[in-house]
């Protein structure tokens, strides 16, 4: 076989692999940095059953960002994590198919043909030794890793993730973590749905999953949140759950994020701040917790409708936001937007304007750009009293080709302006909205 034919055969084999390099996971660098930081915040202290999947995805992200040595290191850690979690002395198993596929691709990109071929052979051996229980389906371990990856990687592919989890569960129904993660993907896929029947169905599914996975406090918090949305009083249960969450190692998987959201929306915003500060006091060096506390202050300040806020609260919020930005330098655009608005609210107009201008000049993906335009438009209207410029940025937010709550919000605001018919730009806005429908 000629060298050209050999290269073509290798490339065909690589394209046929089931791994991160073939799952259409292209993304902007800003999104990759954001996801990298989220994965780092999951933590490792509890020996999570998803640790191998976490490391595999981290390896892929680091490769996409150009950090080859880090990619190789994370792929190696993934293989070791799978070995430890599966409690096996053998360096093989169906859970390594994706990992070895990733390594084949990495060595291919590095021009290391022998290593690439070695991992392709390992994948073939694993597929022959551990065939799928169903001849028409991939092995459940592959379905699960793809499901977990899609759930983390892309908001618009969470429904796909639910389906892949379901396929794996049909073949191997006794893995509790798969059921729980399927429910988490389901909740995220339908969280903006207005279908009451579907909402009730999801609530029941969360309840069942929670009973089968009682140690999953993230799931427990989501269940209480779903109950609260239906009008149930959950304050006492939320406080009891908080005591359990506080005993767990710090991690974005511990349940602290949905718990604090539950507190803010259904218990007390001030209690949410107190709880967040209590956790941070116990773990003062955890950047993830600092972000959680900053969110609590932000929500408290911008939802405030009663007596004037204490200056100390706004100062604390500003200080936290600055610190979070320094800890997440490549993935803190939302925090920067919050900081700009806090500056404006506290009378620091120059700092607010400077922060927004820095954001407008930065390289953001479509989602982040849309959020920025929507937020900047509101800032211009509320704090700068520049209504025409605000309209311009609401139009820019609506023009971003991405369905989201931010786009819908900007469109709603533009529609209300035309309904009031008091602005000289009403005709332009009507024409703009009509063109959006085309």
C-alpha positions as CSV (number, residue, x, y, z in Angstrom):
1,X,0.0,0.0,0.0
2,X,1.3,3.4,-0.9
3,X,1.9,6.2,1.7
4,X,-1.0,8.1,0.3
5,X,-3.4,5.1,0.5
6,X,-2.1,4.4,4.0
7,X,-2.9,8.0,5.1
8,X,-6.3,7.8,3.5
9,X,-7.1,4.6,5.4
10,X,-6.0,6.1,8.7
11,X,-8.1,9.2,8.1
12,X,-11.1,7.0,7.3
13,X,-10.6,5.1,10.5
14,X,-10.2,8.3,12.5
15,X,-13.5,9.7,11.1
16,X,-15.3,6.5,12.0
17,X,-14.3,6.7,15.7
18,X,-16.8,7.6,18.4
19,X,-14.9,10.3,20.4
20,X,-14.9,14.0,21.0
21,X,-13.1,14.8,17.8
22,X,-16.0,13.3,15.7
23,X,-19.0,14.6,17.7
24,X,-19.2,18.0,16.1
25,X,-18.1,20.0,19.1
26,X,-16.8,23.1,17.4
27,X,-17.0,26.2,19.4
28,X,-15.5,29.7,19.8
29,X,-12.5,30.1,22.0
30,X,-14.5,32.2,24.5
31,X,-17.0,29.3,24.9
32,X,-14.2,26.8,25.3
33,X,-12.6,28.8,28.0
34,X,-15.9,29.1,29.8
35,X,-16.5,25.4,29.6
36,X,-12.9,24.7,30.7
37,X,-13.5,26.7,33.9
38,X,-16.8,25.0,34.5
39,X,-15.2,21.6,34.4
40,X,-12.4,22.7,36.7
41,X,-15.0,23.8,39.2
42,X,-16.6,20.3,39.4
43,X,-13.8,19.2,41.6
44,X,-12.5,15.7,42.3
45,X,-12.6,15.2,46.1
46,X,-15.6,12.8,46.1
47,X,-14.3,10.5,43.4
48,X,-17.2,11.4,41.1
49,X,-18.4,8.6,38.7
50,X,-18.0,11.1,35.9
51,X,-14.3,11.9,36.5
52,X,-13.1,10.0,33.5
53,X,-15.6,11.8,31.3
54,X,-14.6,15.2,32.8
55,X,-10.9,14.6,32.0
56,X,-11.7,13.4,28.5
57,X,-13.7,16.6,27.7
58,X,-11.0,18.7,29.4
59,X,-8.4,17.0,27.2
60,X,-10.4,17.8,24.0
61,X,-11.0,21.4,25.1
62,X,-7.3,22.0,25.8
63,X,-6.4,20.6,22.4
64,X,-8.9,22.9,20.7
65,X,-7.3,25.8,22.6
66,X,-3.9,24.8,21.4
67,X,-2.6,23.4,24.7
68,X,-1.3,20.1,23.4
69,X,0.7,19.0,26.5
70,X,-2.3,19.7,28.7
71,X,-4.5,17.7,26.4
72,X,-2.2,14.7,26.6
73,X,-2.1,15.0,30.4
74,X,-5.9,15.1,30.7
75,X,-6.4,12.2,28.4
76,X,-4.0,10.2,30.5
77,X,-5.8,11.2,33.7
78,X,-9.1,10.1,32.1
79,X,-7.8,6.6,31.5
80,X,-6.5,6.4,35.1
81,X,-9.8,7.7,36.5
82,X,-11.8,5.1,34.6
83,X,-9.5,2.4,36.0
84,X,-10.0,3.6,39.6
85,X,-13.7,4.2,39.3
86,X,-14.4,0.8,37.7
87,X,-12.2,-0.8,40.4
88,X,-10.3,-2.9,37.9
89,X,-6.6,-3.8,37.6
90,X,-7.0,-4.2,33.8
91,X,-6.2,-1.3,31.6
92,X,-9.1,-2.1,29.3
93,X,-12.9,-1.9,29.2
94,X,-15.6,-0.4,26.9
95,X,-15.4,2.9,28.8
96,X,-11.9,3.4,27.2
97,X,-13.2,3.4,23.6
98,X,-13.7,7.2,23.6
99,X,-10.5,7.9,25.4
100,X,-8.4,5.8,23.0
101,X,-10.2,7.4,20.1
102,X,-9.3,10.9,21.5
103,X,-5.6,9.8,21.8
104,X,-5.6,8.4,18.3
105,X,-6.8,11.8,17.0
106,X,-4.3,13.8,19.2
107,X,-1.3,11.8,18.0
108,X,-2.6,12.2,14.4
109,X,-2.6,15.9,14.8
110,X,0.9,15.8,16.2
111,X,2.1,13.8,13.2
112,X,2.9,10.8,15.4
113,X,1.8,8.0,13.0
114,X,2.9,5.0,15.0
115,X,1.2,6.2,18.2
116,X,-2.0,7.1,16.2
117,X,-2.0,3.6,14.7
118,X,-1.4,2.0,18.0
119,X,-4.5,3.6,19.5
120,X,-6.6,2.8,16.5
121,X,-5.7,-0.9,17.0
122,X,-6.6,-0.6,20.7
123,X,-10.0,0.8,19.8
124,X,-10.6,-2.1,17.4
125,X,-9.5,-4.6,20.1
126,X,-11.9,-3.1,22.6
127,X,-14.8,-3.0,20.2
128,X,-14.2,-6.7,19.5
129,X,-13.7,-7.7,23.1
130,X,-16.7,-5.7,24.5
131,X,-19.4,-5.7,21.8
132,X,-22.6,-3.7,22.4
133,X,-25.5,-5.7,24.0
134,X,-27.5,-4.5,21.0
135,X,-26.2,-5.1,17.5
136,X,-28.1,-1.9,16.3
137,X,-26.7,0.4,18.9
138,X,-23.3,1.6,20.2
139,X,-22.1,0.3,23.5
140,X,-24.0,1.9,26.4
141,X,-20.7,3.3,27.8
142,X,-20.2,5.2,24.5
143,X,-23.8,6.5,24.5
144,X,-23.4,7.7,28.1
145,X,-20.1,9.5,27.4
146,X,-21.6,11.2,24.4
147,X,-24.7,12.1,26.3
148,X,-22.7,13.6,29.2
149,X,-20.5,15.6,26.8
150,X,-23.4,17.1,24.9
151,X,-25.1,18.0,28.1
152,X,-22.1,19.9,29.3
153,X,-21.0,21.3,25.9
154,X,-24.0,22.7,24.3
155,X,-27.3,24.1,25.6
156,X,-29.1,23.4,22.3
157,X,-28.1,19.8,22.3
158,X,-29.4,18.8,25.7
159,X,-32.4,17.0,24.1
160,X,-29.9,14.9,22.1
161,X,-28.2,14.1,25.4
162,X,-31.4,12.9,27.0
163,X,-31.9,10.5,24.0
164,X,-28.4,9.1,24.3
165,X,-28.8,8.6,28.0
166,X,-32.1,6.8,27.3
167,X,-30.5,4.5,24.8
168,X,-27.8,3.5,27.3
169,X,-30.3,2.9,30.0
170,X,-32.4,0.7,27.9
171,X,-29.4,-1.6,27.5
172,X,-28.0,-1.2,31.0
173,X,-30.8,-0.1,33.3
174,X,-29.1,-0.6,36.7
175,X,-26.7,2.4,36.8
176,X,-28.1,5.0,39.1
177,X,-25.9,7.8,37.9
178,X,-27.1,7.5,34.4
179,X,-30.7,7.9,35.4
180,X,-29.9,10.9,37.5
181,X,-27.9,12.6,34.8
182,X,-30.6,11.9,32.2
183,X,-33.0,13.8,34.5
184,X,-30.6,16.7,34.9
185,X,-30.3,16.9,31.1
186,X,-34.1,16.7,30.8
187,X,-34.6,19.5,33.3
188,X,-32.2,21.7,31.4
189,X,-33.6,20.9,28.0
190,X,-37.1,21.9,29.1
191,X,-36.5,24.6,31.7
192,X,-38.0,27.3,29.6
193,X,-41.0,25.3,28.5
194,X,-44.5,26.7,29.2
195,X,-46.1,23.2,28.7
196,X,-47.7,22.5,32.1
197,X,-48.3,18.9,31.3
198,X,-44.6,18.4,30.5
199,X,-43.7,20.3,33.6
200,X,-45.7,17.9,35.8
201,X,-44.1,15.0,34.0
202,X,-40.6,16.3,34.6
203,X,-41.4,16.9,38.3
204,X,-42.5,13.3,38.8
205,X,-39.3,12.1,37.0
206,X,-37.2,14.2,39.3
207,X,-39.0,12.8,42.4
208,X,-38.3,9.2,41.2
209,X,-34.7,9.9,40.4
210,X,-34.2,11.6,43.8
211,X,-35.5,8.5,45.6
212,X,-33.2,6.2,43.7
213,X,-30.2,8.5,44.2
214,X,-30.6,10.0,47.8
215,X,-27.0,11.2,48.0
216,X,-27.4,13.4,44.9
217,X,-28.1,16.8,46.6
218,X,-28.0,18.6,43.3
219,X,-31.0,16.6,42.3
220,X,-32.7,17.1,45.7
221,X,-32.3,20.9,45.3
222,X,-33.9,20.7,41.8
223,X,-36.8,18.7,43.2
224,X,-37.5,21.3,45.9
225,X,-37.3,24.1,43.3
226,X,-39.8,22.3,41.0
227,X,-42.1,21.8,44.0
228,X,-41.8,25.5,44.9
229,X,-42.7,26.5,41.4
230,X,-46.0,24.6,41.9
231,X,-46.8,26.6,45.0
232,X,-45.5,24.3,47.8
233,X,-43.9,25.8,50.8
234,X,-40.4,24.4,51.0
235,X,-38.5,26.8,53.4
236,X,-37.9,24.2,56.1
237,X,-36.9,21.5,53.6
238,X,-34.5,24.0,52.0
239,X,-32.8,24.8,55.3
240,X,-32.5,21.1,56.1
241,X,-31.0,20.5,52.6
242,X,-28.6,23.4,53.2
243,X,-27.2,21.6,56.3
244,X,-26.5,18.5,54.2
245,X,-24.9,20.5,51.4
246,X,-22.6,22.3,53.8
247,X,-21.1,18.9,54.9
248,X,-20.1,18.0,51.4
249,X,-16.8,18.8,49.7
250,X,-16.9,22.1,47.7
251,X,-17.9,21.5,44.1
252,X,-20.3,22.7,41.5
253,X,-21.8,19.1,41.8
254,X,-22.5,19.5,45.5
255,X,-25.8,21.2,44.9
256,X,-24.9,24.6,46.2
257,X,-25.8,26.4,43.0
258,X,-29.5,25.2,42.7
259,X,-29.8,25.5,46.5
260,X,-28.8,29.2,46.5
261,X,-31.1,29.8,43.6
262,X,-33.9,28.1,45.6
263,X,-33.1,30.4,48.6
264,X,-33.1,33.5,46.5
265,X,-36.4,32.8,44.8
266,X,-38.4,30.9,47.4
267,X,-36.9,31.5,50.9
268,X,-35.1,34.8,51.3
269,X,-32.5,36.7,49.2
270,X,-30.9,37.9,52.4
271,X,-30.7,34.3,53.8
272,X,-29.2,33.2,50.4
273,X,-26.4,35.8,51.0
274,X,-25.9,34.6,54.6
275,X,-25.7,31.0,53.5
276,X,-23.3,31.7,50.7
277,X,-21.1,33.8,53.0
278,X,-21.1,31.0,55.5
279,X,-19.9,28.4,53.0
280,X,-17.2,30.8,51.7
281,X,-16.0,31.5,55.2
282,X,-15.4,27.8,55.6
283,X,-13.6,27.5,52.2
284,X,-12.2,31.0,51.6
285,X,-9.9,30.0,48.7
286,X,-12.5,28.3,46.5
287,X,-13.1,30.5,43.5
288,X,-16.3,28.7,42.6
289,X,-17.8,29.8,45.9
290,X,-16.8,33.4,45.3
291,X,-18.7,33.3,42.1
292,X,-21.7,31.9,43.9
293,X,-21.6,34.6,46.5
294,X,-21.2,37.3,43.9
295,X,-24.3,36.0,42.1
296,X,-26.3,36.2,45.3
297,X,-25.4,39.8,45.9
298,X,-26.1,40.7,42.3
299,X,-29.5,39.2,42.4
300,X,-30.3,40.8,45.7
301,X,-29.2,44.3,44.5
302,X,-31.0,44.2,41.1
303,X,-34.2,42.7,42.4
304,X,-34.3,45.3,45.2
305,X,-37.6,47.2,45.4
306,X,-37.9,48.4,49.1
307,X,-35.7,50.6,51.2
308,X,-32.4,51.9,50.0
309,X,-29.6,49.3,50.0
310,X,-26.8,49.7,52.4
311,X,-23.6,51.0,50.8
312,X,-21.7,48.2,52.4
313,X,-23.7,45.6,50.4
314,X,-23.0,47.3,47.1
315,X,-19.3,47.7,48.0
316,X,-19.1,44.0,48.9
317,X,-20.8,43.0,45.6
318,X,-18.4,45.2,43.6
319,X,-15.4,43.7,45.5
320,X,-16.6,40.2,44.8
321,X,-17.2,40.8,41.2
322,X,-13.7,42.2,40.7
323,X,-12.2,39.2,42.4
324,X,-14.3,36.8,40.3
325,X,-13.2,38.5,37.1
326,X,-9.6,38.1,38.2
327,X,-10.2,34.4,39.0
328,X,-12.0,33.7,35.7
329,X,-10.1,36.0,33.3
330,X,-11.4,34.3,30.1
331,X,-15.0,33.4,31.1
332,X,-16.5,36.2,33.2
333,X,-18.4,38.4,30.8
334,X,-21.6,38.0,32.7
335,X,-19.8,39.1,35.9
336,X,-18.3,42.1,34.0
337,X,-21.8,43.1,32.9
338,X,-23.1,42.8,36.5
339,X,-20.1,44.9,37.7
340,X,-20.8,47.6,35.1
341,X,-24.4,47.8,36.2
342,X,-23.4,48.0,39.9
343,X,-21.0,50.8,39.1
344,X,-23.9,52.6,37.4
345,X,-26.3,51.9,40.3
346,X,-23.7,53.2,42.9
347,X,-23.0,56.4,40.9
348,X,-19.7,55.4,39.4
349,X,-20.7,56.3,35.8
350,X,-17.2,56.5,34.4
351,X,-16.3,53.0,35.6
352,X,-19.6,51.7,34.3
353,X,-19.0,53.2,30.9
354,X,-15.4,52.0,30.7
355,X,-16.4,48.4,31.7
356,X,-19.1,48.3,29.1
357,X,-16.8,49.7,26.4
358,X,-14.2,47.0,27.2
359,X,-16.9,44.3,26.8
360,X,-18.1,45.8,23.5
361,X,-14.5,45.7,22.1
362,X,-13.8,42.1,23.3
363,X,-14.0,38.9,21.3
364,X,-17.2,37.2,22.4
365,X,-19.3,34.4,20.9
366,X,-22.8,34.9,19.7
367,X,-24.5,34.0,23.0
368,X,-22.2,36.3,25.0
369,X,-22.6,39.1,22.4
370,X,-26.4,38.8,22.6
371,X,-26.4,39.0,26.4
372,X,-24.1,42.1,26.2
373,X,-26.3,44.0,23.7
374,X,-29.4,43.3,25.7
375,X,-27.8,44.4,29.0
376,X,-26.1,47.5,27.4
377,X,-29.4,48.6,26.0
378,X,-31.1,48.5,29.4
379,X,-28.1,50.3,30.9
380,X,-28.4,53.1,28.2
381,X,-32.1,53.5,28.9
382,X,-32.0,53.3,32.7
383,X,-28.8,55.1,33.6
384,X,-27.8,57.2,30.6
385,X,-31.3,58.1,29.4
386,X,-30.2,57.5,25.8
387,X,-33.4,55.9,24.5
388,X,-32.5,55.9,20.8
389,X,-29.2,54.3,21.4
390,X,-30.9,51.8,23.7
391,X,-33.3,50.9,20.9
392,X,-30.3,50.4,18.5
393,X,-28.7,47.9,20.9
394,X,-32.0,46.0,21.5
395,X,-32.2,45.7,17.7
396,X,-28.6,44.4,17.7
397,X,-29.5,41.8,20.3
398,X,-32.6,40.7,18.3
399,X,-30.5,40.4,15.2
400,X,-28.1,37.9,16.7
401,X,-29.2,34.6,15.1
402,X,-29.7,32.7,18.3
403,X,-32.9,31.9,20.1
404,X,-32.7,32.9,23.8
405,X,-34.5,34.6,26.6
406,X,-32.3,37.7,25.9
407,X,-33.4,37.9,22.3
408,X,-37.0,37.5,23.3
409,X,-36.7,40.2,26.0
410,X,-35.2,42.7,23.5
411,X,-38.0,41.9,21.0
412,X,-40.7,42.3,23.7
413,X,-39.2,45.7,24.7
414,X,-39.2,46.9,21.0
415,X,-42.8,45.7,20.6
416,X,-43.9,47.6,23.7
417,X,-42.3,50.8,22.3
418,X,-44.3,50.5,19.1
419,X,-47.5,49.8,21.0
420,X,-47.1,53.0,23.0
421,X,-46.5,54.8,19.7
422,X,-44.7,57.7,21.4
423,X,-41.2,57.3,19.9
424,X,-40.2,58.8,16.6
425,X,-38.4,55.5,15.8
426,X,-41.7,53.5,16.0
427,X,-41.9,53.1,12.2
428,X,-38.3,52.0,12.0
429,X,-38.9,49.5,14.8
430,X,-42.0,48.1,13.1
431,X,-40.1,47.7,9.9
432,X,-37.2,46.0,11.7
433,X,-39.5,43.6,13.5
434,X,-41.3,42.7,10.3
435,X,-38.0,42.0,8.6
436,X,-37.1,39.7,11.6
437,X,-40.1,37.5,10.7
438,X,-39.0,37.1,7.1
